[in-house]
Amino acid sequence: MGSGPSGSLHRREADFTRPDFKCEPVTRVFDLQRIAQQTQLQHIEYHETLDSTNKLAAGLADQLLPVCPALVLTASQTAGRGRGSNNWLATEGALTFSVVYDRKTIGLSPQRLPQLSLAAGVAVRQAICERTDRPCLVKWPNDVLVNEQKICGILTEQHRTSGGEIIVVGIGINVNNSLTATAVDFRTSATSLYDATGQLFDLTDTLIATVNQLNASIRLLSDRPREFFAKLNRFSQLNGRDVEIDDGTRTITGRCLGVDDDGRLLLDQGGAHARVIAGTVVRW
């Protein structure tokens, strides 16, 4: 499988000592060999700079399908994407990557597949909690917050290939970057591990923990969904709060009672209940 002149291909069985291997196992930022050894990833596609890891994963869908689960990783992402038309700002020191799964082997039923972003949020929260004692919660449907400020964005996408379908889980975590020099409205709503703790973190360790937690979270959602949603609701930022949600066609308001076992946000509207399948939380 080709990667282009700046790419690096790493299969689990690769011999990192071969003289013709195209990339050193330790890059400027990441230890790719350790990532391969300490995860279940079968392939790593590494580039020093990318516009978007999700975009490259989609472009390499046919090549990545046979080597799933695969990782698309960059040290510098210049045009990250969020939900809808949103962009994801990733300054130097952020951790940006996409995990690519084969739709047939990811282990989620069609009913559970839309809940993958929830599984990713639970996974990122766990990985962050292993590194800081700051309050870290999940905000439905795809944000992770530290001290009530956004520290992670998640974007899941599905792409057809000539041989099947891939599921791409794009994750951007503010780790060693600082948001203090960004626009006022952004730095008041977002944070990083460095801004929250004043400490720097090993990006390789953080990546390994997140990927492994993601796999564990997917298995829990698949095998024991009630346990998964109970865990999600224990760490939900919105529970008990009055929220306002834009579902694309209307505004829905109510007091959040949690996330039900189908991944829908349950709202109390003065005694009546509303279940929101998808939308953007615009006030909470």
Buried (B, 14 or more C-beta within 10 A) or exposed (E): EEBEEEBBBBBEEBEBEEEEBEBEBEBEBBBBBBBBEBBEBBBBBBBEEBBBBBBBBBEBBBBBBBBBBBBBBBBBBEEBBBBEEEEBBBBEBBBBBBBBBBBEEBEBEEEBBBBBBBBBBBBBBBBBBEBBEBEBBBBBBBBBBBEEBBBBBBBBBBBEBEEBBBBBBBBBBBBBBBBEEBEEEEBEEBBBBBBBBEEEBBBBBBBBBBBBBBBBBBBBBBEEBEEBBEBBBEBBBBBEEEBBBEEEEEEBEBBBBBBBEBBBBBBBEEEEEBBBEBBBBEEB
